[in-house]
Amino acid sequence: MQQLANFFGEALPAEQGAWRWEFPADSPTSVTSPSFAGRLDAQAWLGENLDKLRTASLAQVQLTHRGERVGKPIELV
C-alpha cells in the first residue's frame, strides 16, 4: 500500500477515512489533514495539533464527513 504523509510528517495510508479537516484554500501554508475513521478521532487530532496549526497561521478549520461539511467552521485564533 502506498504511504502518504500529512503536514506533520505522519504516515497516512492511501485509503482515506470518512472524517477529515478542511483548511481554507487561501491558507498561507500547504496543510493537509489525515483521515479518521470517527469524528471523535478527528476532534482529538485537532486538539492535539492546535498549537501547530496556529503556528502555521491557520485561522479556521472545517470538519467534513465524506466530503460534506459538518457544522460551522472552527476559529483557531
Secondary structure by P-SEA (a helix, b strand, c coil): cbbbbcccccccccccccbbbbcccccccbbbbbbbccaaaaaaaaaaaaaaaaaacccbbbbbccccccccccccc
